[in-house]
Amino acid sequence: MLIKELIRPFQYEKIDLTSAETQNKKRAKDTRGTIKRIWTYLTAEKAKLFLVILMVLISTVLGLLGPYLIGRAIDLYIVTETNTGLKSLLIWLVFIYLSHSLSIFLQNFWMVGIAQNIVYRLREQIFHQFHRLPISYFDKRQHGELMSRVTNDIDNVNNTLNQSVIQIFSSVLTLVGTIVVMLSLSPILTVVTMTTIPILILAMRWITKRTGPLYKMQQKDLGELNGFVEESVSGQHVIKTYSQEDRVIQGFDERNKKLQNTGFWALTIAGFIPKVMNMLNYVSFSLIAFIGGILYIYDFGVTVGVIVIFAEYARQFTRPLNELSNQFNILLSAVAGAERVFLVLDEEQEESDENDATDITETNGHFVFCDVSFGYEKELILQGISFEAKPGESVAFVGHTGAGKSTIINLIARFYNYDKGNLTLDGIDMKQITRSSLRSHMGFVLQDAILFHDTIRENIRYGKLAATDEEVIQAAKDANAHDFIMRLPNGYDTVLDQSGSGISQGQKQLLAIARAFISKPSILVLDEATSNIDTITELKIQQALERLMEGRTSFIIAHRLNTIQQADKIILLENGKIKEQGNHKELLAQKGDYYNLHQQQAQEA
């Protein structure tokens, strides 16, 4: 009873290893492919890799030579009690072990350089890939989980490259060299030394079949935990507003417990390896001492020195097997991380521009939608959308959530390509215009103003990197942002973090408008730019937006109808279709859904 109470805190939820093993078998080809892919990164460092292998070869030979010379010293000088030549042999031993240490240092030094170069390229590739992936990829995934692939997963690969590659080369060479030397000294003792191998192989198979899938589960659980933490940190205002701290903490504890459980079993089962190896070491040493002693007593050509050599080689023989087993587990962990990295690298990138697509140097902003339909995967979002936005006109979209407002904006910016119908800009099919040149003529002011960890000056300049300080200040004045900026302690040199802490939501929007001003776009997209803003700041934003929209084709997404009454055209969407369109007065006169929505909001105001 007492024992049960003592171990209860260390009892963990049982993991279905059978299911995990089945999944691992299904992914075996992926695992082999991942290892091959990692190898291609290694071969790119051919010169350093050659030096590493050379140093591994030298250290292996020197490591085998040391015990051999010790055994010879015992037979030639200690057993025979002869001192002639012993001093010279001892000098050689010192030289050998110093050279052995130097070769190990050099191989580690060069391998660190190789590993750092590889993870540098991996981080570079995955970060570049993030900027080539379509918007839909990020909409479907937690940002923290994606960040985990850049940090934790690549760090796993880095640690493995630093540790495992050298160990694997060294262990294989040591095994081969040890067997060759042992066979040349005594085939009988060699067979005795190898009697423990079948037990070792069976134990390693049992362990690695379980640790492999567990390491994959551990990486997956770690990514999910990181995603949850990132989501919780960024959503602190919402969490506290709705008093959901306890529920969020419970959610974290569940994910943390799951990761703890997976990590516990992965490390516990992997921890059997040194225990098995130590046991086999003792068994092997005992057999060598016993059998070797008999062979020596009955004069079967085995000397005391040979027994000592075999005792040391038996340790050297099991040590590389132990290292190979340990490194295999570490390698599985790295493969699990590398697979997650390569999954991102292999994701289908944003559709490339058509071969006949051309750059546009200027645009009037004349858009025509003609019976346009579009769907995400199998779900149809827009159906038969037709309208015209003439140069300089403002077009507002209203409708319930999911009606298709943001989807139309995504088509205008070519974040997606329409499926059916026809969409043109200045008479040119949108698919014939390169995405980069199209977006260079567009400015966005979104509901959540995105600011970067930099000064206010550089956040505004983000819209036009070559802008002068005078242009930055003028853009801020046009956006009604100059006055509040000058009231800040460091003015335009005030450093903001990503969340823009220290300034209000309305001030963030004014900076976003200033950024749009400085880019001088021909096409403007406003997505709920005045939501959640106090009345005074909203007035400033409205004035700034009116100046910004002058002479520009503007598309506005709005829920509050009082912000779009001056729009040239208002389009009411419902279930991906245009239900009503016209200006404010025309739609009110129709006394349809727009009229009802307007009356409802007027009563709520």
Summary of the structure (lengths in Angstrom):
residues: 605
radius of gyration: 35.1
end to end distance: 68.8
largest distance: 119.4
contacts: 1920
relative contact order: 0.08
helix: 66%
strand: 11%
